[in-house]
Amino acid sequence: MATASPPPVSTLYPPKEETTSASAFSAPHPLSLLPNCNSLKELKQIQAFTLKTHLQRDISVINKLVNFCTQCPNDDSIGHAQKLFDEIPHPDIVLFNTMSRGYSRVDDPLRAMALFVRVLNLGLFPDDYSFPSLLKACAGAKALAEGKQLHCFAVKLGLTHNAYVSPTLINMYTECGDVDAARRVFDKISDPCVVVYNSIINGYARSSRPNEALSLFREMQASNLRPDDVTILSVLTSCALLGSLELGKWIHEYVQRHGLDGVKVNTALIDMFAKCGSLEDAISTFENMKIKDTQAWSAIIVAYATHGHGSTAISMFEEMVRTQVSPDEVTFLGLLHACSHTGLVEEGYRFFHDMKNEYGIDPGIKHFGCMVDLLGRAGRLDEAYNFIHELPVKPTPILWRTLLSACSSHDNIDMAKRIIQKILELDDTHGGDYVILSNMSARAGKWEDVDSLRKMMNERGAVKVPGCSSIEVDNVVHEFFSGDGVHSVYTSLHHALDQLIEELKLVGYVPDTSLVCHANMEEKDKEITLRYHSEKLAIAFGLLNTAPGTMIRVVKNLRVCRDCHSAAKLVSLIFGRQIVLRDIQRFHQFEDGECSCGDYW
């Protein structure tokens, strides 16, 4: 374990004397003052009292003082805790565990590992309380190599199936990006408890692998284990990722039946309903909450914003302020999204400045991204470019990609070329960057640039993420990928989609083949490529497999294309269906031939 060692253990004090002065028996015990201690300064006064009462070498007293310093540690308190630890000639493993927990909660958690090495050199052996904080430290530092060493040590000591060690071991692997290793740990546990299930389900949810998370949730239920609120939060996250509204509604009923509807769970329900396309259920959940904290208000503001109801989102913020609930950074993300999706540029600027000047909240990279998106959508590309250049932090690839997307929407190829250079200097592995500029070049007839970009993309191993859309029917989520029907033998779905396109043409649909940028492709082939986009496949599947009048809900992993957007409006008109389509940026609700975005997206 390559970690820097703290200073050596001090031996300032001789062995503890057997006698105690009479004054010690008449004075109150120093530890009786700890419950009223509110600062490090007051703790040092109590520590001075231990000197007067000759308890400064009592390890149980030192442990309590160290424990206070490590509850909510900062640099000063953890530093003082280390000094207290160093003054003990023979610290025990309990004192180390207290120190380790403190280090796992600070900005440099691997100091816990350095201290662990010292403790091992003193001849102490870790117990089942030692590993959780050490593994948490590795998780916080994304230190996979050190985490694996701890795993090996835990195996040697026979602690990997321990109720305290196994959940933190699973969490360490998932936080370090190796959820498959976490699953292997889980699979070796013969009788996992709720806490262990929660760790692996949460790991899958946080790793954007919702299908595995929900599969384990069903397995957990089959084992007759009762989910708790931690389980529910992870499952709701998975439902939101998949757009699985029916399962989300079942979870809502379960929560109400078992009294799990606390503020955190209800807030997660608002988020889930909104992301699954049911703004009505999100609003109902919010309105029925008895206690609404900052997170709940922020969730409903974000819900309105992503569904295109910018003015309502702003009204909710004003009501939030009137009820004296303080906003946080997520609240302002919602407000900036609301302004971005409805073209409220000046209001967006006002909220961006107010978060710092009125509420003392420093904007983060996501807020900067919202501002770039706001300006880019409005066509104020030079302003967005200058905004990025004037940021107090180094621009990330995502900021530049946001502006690149806006350049594509507004056909500004000159700026797009400048931006692509900025992006490639930071990350040249993202296939979507090359594709956007390649398509812009193709639309401008610059086929040499197209060939150059495609060659560069292949040389650097950059891969374009394929379009994928999903739809839930009868509690089963079905996924479709763009191009699924191009080379397929006729199936009922492809035949139905072909018929659908012909019907749409009768009411004015004209495939926008300018979106297919291949030099030698015939118009008919371009039309077929557009026809089998994943959104259209999912919508056709919904028409085939749901009752007339039923709302169709589709989730797409990328931005919805202009042609699919036009087609969806006509489908809603011809078939009398509401279609809710969630793409990577927002919701589109199609009804009677119109979209909630007002064609501004």
C-alpha positions as CSV (number, residue, x, y, z in Angstrom):
1,M,0.0,0.0,0.0
2,A,1.9,3.0,-1.3
3,T,0.8,5.6,1.2
4,A,2.6,8.3,3.2
5,S,3.1,7.6,6.9
6,P,2.0,10.1,9.5
7,P,4.5,11.1,12.3
8,P,5.7,8.2,14.5
9,V,3.8,7.3,17.7
10,S,4.9,9.5,20.5
11,T,6.0,8.1,23.9
12,L,5.8,11.3,26.0
13,Y,4.0,9.8,29.0
14,P,5.4,7.2,31.5
15,P,3.2,4.3,32.6
16,K,0.0,5.4,34.3
17,E,0.3,5.8,38.0
18,E,-1.9,3.8,40.4
19,T,-2.8,6.7,42.7
20,T,-5.1,9.5,41.9
21,S,-5.3,12.8,43.9
22,A,-8.2,13.5,46.2
23,S,-9.3,16.4,44.0
24,A,-10.1,13.9,41.2
25,F,-12.8,12.3,43.4
26,S,-14.5,15.6,44.2
27,A,-14.5,17.0,40.6
28,P,-17.0,16.1,38.0
29,H,-15.9,13.6,35.4
30,P,-14.6,15.4,32.3
31,L,-16.7,13.2,30.0
32,S,-19.9,14.4,31.6
33,L,-19.2,17.7,29.9
34,L,-19.0,16.3,26.4
35,P,-22.8,16.3,25.6
36,N,-22.7,20.1,25.9
37,C,-19.6,20.5,23.8
38,N,-20.1,22.4,20.5
39,S,-16.7,23.2,19.2
40,L,-13.1,22.2,19.1
41,K,-12.2,25.1,21.4
42,E,-14.6,23.8,24.1
43,L,-13.2,20.3,23.6
44,K,-9.7,21.6,24.3
45,Q,-11.1,23.0,27.6
46,I,-12.4,19.6,28.5
47,Q,-9.1,18.1,27.6
48,A,-7.4,20.6,29.9
49,F,-9.8,19.4,32.6
50,T,-8.6,15.8,32.1
51,L,-5.1,17.0,32.9
52,K,-6.3,18.4,36.3
53,T,-8.1,15.2,37.0
54,H,-5.2,12.9,35.9
55,L,-7.3,11.2,33.2
56,Q,-5.2,12.4,30.3
57,R,-3.8,8.9,29.7
58,D,-7.0,7.0,30.2
59,I,-7.6,5.4,26.8
60,S,-11.4,5.4,27.3
61,V,-11.3,9.1,27.9
62,I,-9.0,9.7,24.9
63,N,-11.3,7.6,22.7
64,K,-14.3,9.8,23.6
65,L,-12.3,12.9,22.8
66,V,-11.1,11.5,19.5
67,N,-14.7,10.3,18.7
68,F,-16.0,13.9,19.2
69,C,-13.3,15.2,16.8
70,T,-14.2,12.6,14.1
71,Q,-18.0,12.9,14.1
72,C,-18.1,15.8,11.6
73,P,-14.4,16.3,10.9
74,N,-12.6,19.2,9.3
75,D,-8.9,19.7,8.9
76,D,-8.5,21.2,12.4
77,S,-10.5,18.6,14.3
78,I,-9.0,15.6,12.5
79,G,-5.6,17.1,13.1
80,H,-6.3,17.4,16.8
81,A,-7.6,13.8,16.9
82,Q,-4.4,12.6,15.3
83,K,-2.4,14.5,18.0
84,L,-4.5,12.8,20.7
85,F,-3.9,9.4,19.1
86,D,-0.1,10.0,18.8
87,E,0.1,10.7,22.6
88,I,-1.1,7.2,23.4
89,P,2.0,4.9,23.8
90,H,-0.1,1.7,23.2
91,P,-3.3,2.6,21.2
92,D,-5.8,-0.2,20.8
93,I,-7.8,-1.2,17.8
94,V,-10.9,0.5,19.0
95,L,-9.1,3.9,19.0
96,F,-7.8,3.2,15.5
97,N,-11.3,2.4,14.3
98,T,-12.5,5.7,15.6
99,M,-9.6,7.6,13.8
100,S,-10.2,5.6,10.6
101,R,-13.9,6.5,10.6
102,G,-12.9,10.2,10.9
103,Y,-10.4,10.0,8.0
104,S,-13.0,8.3,5.8
105,R,-15.1,11.4,6.1
106,V,-12.6,14.0,5.1
107,D,-11.2,15.2,1.7
108,D,-8.1,13.0,1.9
109,P,-9.6,9.7,3.1
110,L,-6.5,7.6,2.2
111,R,-4.8,9.0,5.4
112,A,-6.8,6.2,7.0
113,M,-4.7,3.7,5.1
114,A,-1.4,5.3,6.2
115,L,-2.5,5.1,9.8
116,F,-3.6,1.5,9.2
117,V,-0.1,0.6,8.1
118,R,1.3,2.1,11.4
119,V,-1.2,0.2,13.4
120,L,-0.2,-3.1,11.8
121,N,3.4,-2.4,12.5
122,L,2.5,-2.0,16.2
123,G,1.3,-5.6,16.1
124,L,-2.5,-4.8,16.2
125,F,-4.9,-6.8,14.2
126,P,-8.0,-5.3,12.6
127,D,-11.5,-6.5,13.6
128,D,-14.8,-6.5,11.8
129,Y,-15.2,-2.8,12.7
130,S,-11.9,-1.8,11.1
131,F,-12.7,-2.8,7.5
132,P,-15.9,-0.7,6.9
133,S,-14.2,2.6,7.5
134,L,-11.1,1.6,5.5
135,L,-13.2,0.4,2.6
136,K,-15.2,3.6,2.8
137,A,-12.0,5.6,2.6
138,C,-11.0,3.6,-0.6
139,A,-14.4,4.2,-2.1
140,G,-14.2,8.0,-1.4
141,A,-10.7,8.2,-3.0
142,K,-11.6,5.8,-5.9
143,A,-8.6,3.8,-4.7
144,L,-9.4,0.4,-6.3
145,A,-5.9,-1.0,-5.9
146,E,-5.8,-0.3,-2.1
147,G,-9.4,-1.6,-1.9
148,K,-8.4,-4.9,-3.5
149,Q,-5.6,-5.3,-0.9
150,L,-8.0,-4.8,1.9
151,H,-10.3,-7.4,0.3
152,C,-7.5,-9.9,0.3
153,F,-6.7,-9.1,3.9
154,A,-10.3,-9.6,4.8
155,V,-10.4,-12.9,3.1
156,K,-7.3,-14.1,5.1
157,L,-9.1,-13.1,8.3
158,G,-12.3,-14.7,7.2
159,L,-14.3,-11.5,7.4
160,T,-15.7,-11.2,3.9
161,H,-19.1,-12.6,4.9
162,N,-19.3,-10.3,8.0
163,A,-22.5,-8.2,8.1
164,Y,-20.4,-5.0,8.5
165,V,-17.7,-5.9,6.0
166,S,-19.6,-7.3,3.0
167,P,-21.8,-4.3,2.3
168,T,-18.9,-1.8,2.4
169,L,-16.8,-4.2,0.2
170,I,-19.6,-4.2,-2.4
171,N,-19.9,-0.4,-2.1
172,M,-16.1,0.1,-2.5
173,Y,-16.1,-1.8,-5.8
174,T,-19.1,0.0,-7.2
175,E,-17.8,3.4,-6.2
176,C,-14.5,2.5,-7.9
177,G,-16.3,1.6,-11.1
178,D,-16.1,-2.2,-10.9
179,V,-19.7,-3.2,-10.4
180,D,-19.0,-6.7,-11.8
181,A,-16.5,-7.3,-9.0
182,A,-19.1,-6.1,-6.5
183,R,-21.5,-8.7,-8.0
184,R,-19.0,-11.4,-7.5
185,V,-18.7,-10.5,-3.9
186,F,-22.5,-10.6,-3.5
187,D,-22.8,-13.9,-5.3
188,K,-20.5,-15.6,-2.7
189,I,-22.7,-14.6,0.2
190,S,-24.9,-17.6,0.9
191,D,-27.7,-15.7,2.8
192,P,-27.5,-12.0,2.1
193,C,-29.4,-9.7,4.4
194,V,-31.3,-6.5,3.4
195,V,-28.2,-4.3,3.9
196,V,-26.2,-6.5,1.5
197,Y,-29.0,-6.4,-1.1
198,N,-29.2,-2.7,-0.7
199,S,-25.5,-2.3,-1.4
200,I,-25.6,-4.2,-4.7
201,I,-28.9,-2.8,-5.9
202,N,-27.7,0.7,-5.2
203,G,-24.5,-0.1,-7.0
204,Y,-26.3,-1.2,-10.1
205,A,-28.6,1.9,-10.0
206,R,-25.6,4.3,-9.6
207,S,-23.8,2.5,-12.4
208,S,-26.8,3.1,-14.7
209,R,-27.6,-0.6,-14.9
210,P,-31.3,-0.5,-13.9
211,N,-32.3,-3.9,-15.3
212,E,-29.9,-5.7,-13.0
213,A,-31.0,-3.6,-10.0
214,L,-34.7,-4.4,-10.6
215,S,-33.9,-8.1,-11.1
216,L,-32.1,-8.2,-7.7
217,F,-35.0,-6.3,-6.2
218,R,-37.4,-9.1,-7.4
219,E,-35.0,-11.7,-6.1
220,M,-34.9,-9.9,-2.7
221,Q,-38.7,-10.0,-2.5
222,A,-38.7,-13.7,-3.4
223,S,-36.4,-14.3,-0.4
224,N,-39.1,-12.9,1.9
225,L,-36.9,-10.0,2.9
226,R,-38.7,-6.7,3.5
227,P,-37.3,-3.7,1.6
228,D,-36.6,-0.6,3.6
229,D,-36.4,3.0,2.6
230,V,-32.9,2.6,1.3
231,T,-34.0,-0.2,-1.0
232,I,-36.9,1.9,-2.3
233,L,-34.7,4.9,-3.1
234,S,-32.4,2.7,-5.3
235,V,-35.4,1.0,-7.0
236,L,-37.0,4.3,-7.8
237,T,-33.8,5.5,-9.3
238,S,-33.8,2.4,-11.5
239,C,-37.4,3.0,-12.5
240,A,-36.5,6.6,-13.5
241,L,-33.6,5.4,-15.6
242,L,-35.8,2.9,-17.5
243,G,-38.9,5.1,-17.6
244,S,-40.7,2.2,-16.0
245,L,-43.9,4.0,-14.8
246,E,-46.0,0.9,-14.0
247,L,-43.4,-0.5,-11.7
248,G,-42.9,3.0,-10.2
249,K,-46.6,3.2,-9.4
250,W,-46.5,-0.3,-7.8
251,I,-43.6,1.0,-5.6
252,H,-45.6,4.0,-4.7
253,E,-48.5,1.8,-3.5
254,Y,-46.0,-0.4,-1.6
255,V,-44.5,2.7,0.1
256,Q,-47.9,3.9,1.2
257,R,-49.0,0.4,2.5
258,H,-45.8,0.0,4.6
259,G,-45.5,3.5,5.9
260,L,-42.2,4.3,4.1
261,D,-43.4,7.5,2.6
262,G,-41.0,9.8,4.4
263,V,-39.7,13.1,2.9
264,K,-36.7,11.4,1.1
265,V,-38.8,8.7,-0.5
266,N,-41.6,11.1,-1.5
267,T,-38.9,13.3,-3.1
268,A,-37.6,10.3,-5.0
269,L,-41.1,9.5,-6.1
270,I,-41.5,13.0,-7.5
271,D,-38.3,12.6,-9.5
272,M,-39.3,9.1,-10.7
273,F,-42.8,10.1,-11.8
274,A,-41.4,13.2,-13.6
275,K,-38.7,11.2,-15.4
276,C,-41.2,8.5,-16.4
277,G,-43.3,11.1,-18.1
278,S,-46.2,11.4,-15.5
279,L,-46.0,15.0,-14.4
280,E,-49.5,14.7,-12.9
281,D,-48.4,11.9,-10.5
282,A,-45.3,14.0,-9.6
283,I,-47.5,17.0,-8.8
284,S,-50.0,14.8,-6.8
285,T,-47.1,13.4,-4.7
286,F,-45.7,16.8,-4.0
287,E,-49.1,18.3,-3.0
288,N,-49.8,15.4,-0.6
289,M,-46.6,15.8,1.3
290,K,-47.1,17.1,4.8
291,I,-43.5,18.3,5.1
292,K,-41.8,19.9,2.0
293,D,-38.1,20.5,2.4
294,T,-35.6,22.1,0.0
295,Q,-35.1,18.8,-1.9
296,A,-38.8,18.3,-2.4
297,W,-39.3,21.8,-3.7
298,S,-36.3,21.4,-6.0
299,A,-37.6,18.1,-7.3
300,I,-41.0,19.6,-8.4
301,I,-39.3,22.7,-9.9
302,V,-37.0,20.4,-12.0
303,A,-40.1,18.3,-12.9
304,Y,-41.9,21.3,-14.3
305,A,-38.8,22.5,-16.1
306,T,-38.0,19.3,-17.9
307,H,-41.6,19.0,-19.0
308,G,-41.4,22.4,-20.6
309,H,-43.5,24.3,-18.1
310,G,-40.9,27.1,-17.5
311,S,-43.3,29.7,-16.2
312,T,-44.9,27.3,-13.7
313,A,-41.4,26.2,-12.5
314,I,-40.6,29.9,-11.8
315,S,-43.9,30.3,-10.0
316,M,-43.1,27.3,-7.8
317,F,-39.8,28.9,-6.9
318,E,-41.5,32.1,-5.9
319,E,-43.9,30.1,-3.7
320,M,-41.0,28.2,-2.2
321,V,-39.4,31.5,-1.2
322,R,-42.7,32.8,0.3
323,T,-42.8,29.7,2.5
324,Q,-39.3,30.5,3.7
325,V,-37.7,27.3,2.4
326,S,-34.1,28.1,1.3
327,P,-33.2,27.1,-2.3
328,D,-30.0,25.1,-3.0
329,E,-27.9,24.4,-6.1
330,V,-30.4,21.9,-7.5
331,T,-33.2,24.5,-7.2
332,F,-31.3,26.8,-9.4
333,L,-30.4,24.0,-11.9
334,G,-34.2,23.5,-12.3
335,L,-34.7,27.2,-12.8
336,L,-32.0,27.5,-15.4
337,H,-33.4,24.4,-17.2
338,A,-36.8,26.1,-17.1
339,C,-35.4,29.2,-18.7
340,S,-33.4,27.3,-21.3
341,H,-36.3,25.1,-22.5
342,T,-38.6,28.2,-22.9
343,G,-36.2,30.7,-24.3
344,L,-36.2,33.0,-21.2
345,V,-32.7,34.3,-21.6
346,E,-32.9,37.4,-19.4
347,E,-34.7,35.5,-16.6
348,G,-31.9,32.9,-16.8
349,Y,-29.2,35.5,-16.4
350,R,-31.1,36.9,-13.4
351,F,-31.3,33.6,-11.6
352,F,-27.7,32.8,-12.4
353,H,-26.6,36.0,-10.7
354,D,-29.1,35.8,-7.8
355,M,-27.9,32.3,-6.7
356,K,-24.5,33.9,-5.8
357,N,-25.5,37.5,-4.9
358,E,-28.8,36.8,-3.1
359,Y,-28.4,33.2,-1.7
360,G,-24.6,32.8,-1.4
361,I,-24.6,29.7,-3.6
362,D,-21.5,29.3,-5.8
363,P,-22.5,28.1,-9.3
364,G,-21.0,24.8,-10.4
365,I,-20.1,23.3,-13.8
366,K,-23.7,22.1,-14.3
367,H,-25.0,25.7,-13.8
368,F,-22.4,26.9,-16.3
369,G,-23.6,24.2,-18.7
370,C,-27.2,25.4,-18.3
371,M,-26.2,28.9,-19.2
372,V,-24.3,27.8,-22.3
373,D,-27.4,25.7,-23.3
374,L,-29.7,28.7,-22.6
375,L,-27.7,31.0,-24.9
376,G,-27.0,28.4,-27.5
377,R,-30.7,27.4,-27.9
378,A,-31.5,31.1,-28.3
379,G,-28.9,31.4,-31.1
380,R,-26.6,33.7,-29.1
381,L,-23.6,31.6,-30.0
382,D,-20.9,34.3,-29.7
383,E,-22.3,35.2,-26.3
384,A,-22.1,31.5,-25.2
385,Y,-18.6,31.2,-26.6
386,N,-17.4,34.2,-24.6
387,F,-19.3,33.0,-21.5
388,I,-17.2,29.8,-21.6
389,H,-14.0,31.7,-22.1
390,E,-14.6,33.9,-19.1
391,L,-15.4,31.1,-16.7
392,P,-13.4,31.0,-13.4
393,V,-12.8,27.3,-14.0
394,K,-11.3,25.2,-16.8
395,P,-14.0,24.4,-19.4
396,T,-14.9,20.7,-19.5
397,P,-15.6,18.8,-22.8
398,I,-19.4,18.7,-21.9
399,L,-19.5,22.6,-21.9
400,W,-18.0,22.7,-25.3
401,R,-20.2,19.9,-26.6
402,T,-23.3,21.8,-25.4
403,L,-22.2,24.7,-27.6
404,L,-21.3,22.3,-30.5
405,S,-24.8,21.0,-30.4
406,A,-26.2,24.5,-30.6
407,C,-23.9,25.3,-33.6
408,S,-25.4,22.3,-35.3
409,S,-29.0,23.5,-34.6
410,H,-28.1,26.9,-36.0
411,D,-25.8,25.7,-38.8
412,N,-22.8,27.7,-37.7
413,I,-20.1,25.5,-39.1
414,D,-17.2,28.0,-38.7
415,M,-17.7,28.2,-34.9
416,A,-18.3,24.4,-34.8
417,K,-14.8,23.9,-36.3
418,R,-13.2,26.1,-33.6
419,I,-15.1,24.2,-30.9
420,I,-14.3,20.7,-32.1
421,Q,-10.6,21.6,-31.7
422,K,-11.2,22.7,-28.1
423,I,-13.0,19.4,-27.4
424,L,-10.4,17.1,-29.1
425,E,-7.7,18.7,-26.9
426,L,-9.6,17.5,-23.9
427,D,-11.2,14.2,-25.1
428,D,-10.8,12.7,-28.6
429,T,-12.7,9.5,-27.9
430,H,-16.3,10.7,-28.1
431,G,-17.7,9.6,-31.4
432,G,-20.7,12.0,-31.3
433,D,-18.4,15.0,-31.6
434,Y,-17.1,13.8,-35.0
435,V,-20.5,12.8,-36.2
436,I,-22.0,16.3,-35.4
437,L,-19.3,18.1,-37.4
438,S,-19.4,15.5,-40.1
439,N,-23.1,15.9,-40.6
440,M,-22.7,19.7,-40.7
441,S,-20.0,19.4,-43.3
442,A,-22.2,17.0,-45.4
443,R,-25.1,19.4,-45.3
444,A,-22.7,22.1,-46.5
445,G,-21.4,19.8,-49.3
446,K,-17.9,19.6,-47.9
447,W,-17.4,15.9,-48.5
448,E,-13.6,16.1,-48.2
449,D,-14.1,17.3,-44.6
450,V,-16.6,14.5,-44.0
451,D,-14.1,11.8,-45.2
452,S,-11.3,13.4,-43.1
453,L,-13.5,13.4,-40.0
454,R,-14.6,9.8,-40.5
455,K,-11.0,8.7,-41.0
456,M,-9.9,10.5,-37.9
457,M,-12.7,8.9,-35.9
458,N,-11.7,5.4,-37.0
459,E,-8.0,6.0,-36.3
460,R,-8.8,7.2,-32.7
461,G,-11.2,4.4,-32.0
462,A,-14.1,6.8,-31.4
463,V,-17.4,5.1,-31.5
464,K,-20.8,6.7,-32.0
465,V,-23.4,5.7,-29.3
466,P,-26.3,4.1,-31.2
467,G,-29.8,5.5,-30.7
468,C,-31.9,3.4,-28.4
469,S,-35.5,3.9,-27.4
470,S,-37.5,2.0,-24.8
471,I,-41.2,1.6,-24.1
472,E,-42.9,-0.2,-21.2
473,V,-45.9,-2.4,-22.1
474,D,-47.6,-4.7,-19.5
475,N,-44.7,-4.2,-17.0
476,V,-42.1,-5.2,-19.5
477,V,-39.6,-2.7,-20.9
478,H,-38.8,-3.2,-24.6
479,E,-35.8,-1.7,-26.2
480,F,-35.2,-0.8,-29.9
481,F,-32.1,0.4,-31.6
482,S,-31.9,2.7,-34.7
483,G,-31.6,0.6,-37.9
484,D,-33.1,-2.5,-36.3
485,G,-35.4,-2.9,-39.4
486,V,-33.0,-1.9,-42.2
487,H,-31.6,-5.4,-42.9
488,S,-34.3,-7.5,-41.2
489,V,-36.7,-9.9,-42.6
490,Y,-40.2,-8.5,-42.5
491,T,-41.8,-8.8,-39.0
492,S,-45.2,-7.6,-37.9
493,L,-43.5,-4.5,-36.3
494,H,-41.5,-3.5,-39.4
495,H,-44.6,-4.1,-41.6
496,A,-46.7,-2.0,-39.2
497,L,-44.1,0.8,-39.3
498,D,-44.0,0.7,-43.1
499,Q,-47.8,1.1,-43.2
500,L,-47.6,3.9,-40.6
501,I,-45.2,5.9,-42.6
502,E,-47.4,5.6,-45.7
503,E,-50.4,6.9,-43.7
504,L,-48.4,9.8,-42.4
505,K,-47.4,10.7,-45.9
506,L,-51.1,11.0,-46.8
507,V,-51.5,13.8,-44.2
508,G,-48.4,15.7,-45.2
509,Y,-45.4,13.9,-43.7
510,V,-42.2,14.4,-45.8
511,P,-39.1,12.5,-44.6
512,D,-36.4,15.0,-43.9
513,T,-33.6,13.1,-45.8
514,S,-31.2,16.1,-45.3
515,L,-30.6,14.5,-41.9
516,V,-29.0,11.4,-43.5
517,C,-25.5,12.5,-44.5
518,H,-24.1,10.0,-47.0
519,A,-22.7,11.1,-50.3
520,N,-23.6,8.2,-52.5
521,M,-26.8,7.1,-50.8
522,E,-30.0,7.3,-52.9
523,E,-33.0,9.2,-51.6
524,K,-35.0,6.0,-51.2
525,D,-32.2,4.5,-49.0
526,K,-32.0,7.6,-46.9
527,E,-35.8,7.4,-46.4
528,I,-35.5,3.8,-45.2
529,T,-32.7,4.8,-42.8
530,L,-34.9,7.5,-41.2
531,R,-37.9,5.1,-41.1
532,Y,-36.2,2.7,-38.7
533,H,-35.0,5.2,-36.1
534,S,-35.5,3.8,-32.6
535,E,-38.2,6.4,-31.7
536,K,-40.4,5.4,-34.6
537,L,-39.9,1.7,-33.8
538,A,-40.9,2.2,-30.2
539,I,-43.9,4.3,-31.1
540,A,-45.1,1.7,-33.7
541,F,-44.7,-1.0,-31.0
542,G,-46.8,1.0,-28.6
543,L,-49.5,1.5,-31.3
544,L,-49.6,-2.3,-31.9
545,N,-49.6,-3.4,-28.3
546,T,-51.7,-0.9,-26.3
547,A,-55.4,-0.2,-26.4
548,P,-56.7,2.7,-28.5
549,G,-56.5,6.0,-26.5
550,T,-53.7,4.8,-24.2
551,M,-50.8,7.1,-23.7
552,I,-47.5,6.0,-25.3
553,R,-44.4,6.7,-23.2
554,V,-41.0,6.4,-24.9
555,V,-37.5,7.0,-23.5
556,K,-34.6,7.8,-25.8
557,N,-30.9,7.8,-24.9
558,L,-30.0,10.7,-27.3
559,R,-31.6,13.8,-28.5
560,V,-34.8,13.2,-30.5
561,C,-34.2,13.8,-34.2
562,R,-36.1,16.5,-36.1
563,D,-37.8,13.9,-38.5
564,C,-39.0,11.7,-35.6
565,H,-40.3,14.8,-33.9
566,S,-42.4,15.7,-36.9
567,A,-43.6,12.2,-37.3
568,A,-44.7,11.9,-33.7
569,K,-46.8,15.0,-33.9
570,L,-48.7,13.5,-36.9
571,V,-49.1,10.2,-35.1
572,S,-50.7,11.9,-32.1
573,L,-53.1,13.7,-34.5
574,I,-54.1,10.7,-36.7
575,F,-54.5,8.1,-33.9
576,G,-55.7,10.4,-31.1
577,R,-52.9,9.3,-28.9
578,Q,-50.8,11.3,-26.4
579,I,-47.2,10.5,-26.8
580,V,-44.6,11.4,-24.1
581,L,-41.1,11.1,-25.4
582,R,-38.2,11.7,-23.0
583,D,-34.9,12.3,-24.7
584,I,-31.5,13.1,-23.1
585,Q,-32.4,16.8,-22.6
586,R,-36.1,17.1,-21.9
587,F,-39.7,15.8,-22.4
588,H,-41.8,16.2,-25.5
589,Q,-45.5,15.7,-25.0
590,F,-47.3,15.2,-28.3
591,E,-51.1,15.7,-28.5
592,D,-53.5,16.7,-31.4
593,G,-50.5,17.3,-33.7
594,E,-48.7,19.7,-31.4
595,C,-45.7,19.3,-29.1
596,S,-45.3,20.8,-25.6
597,C,-41.9,22.1,-26.6
598,G,-43.5,24.5,-29.2
599,D,-40.7,23.2,-31.6
600,Y,-38.1,25.0,-29.4
601,W,-35.7,22.4,-28.4
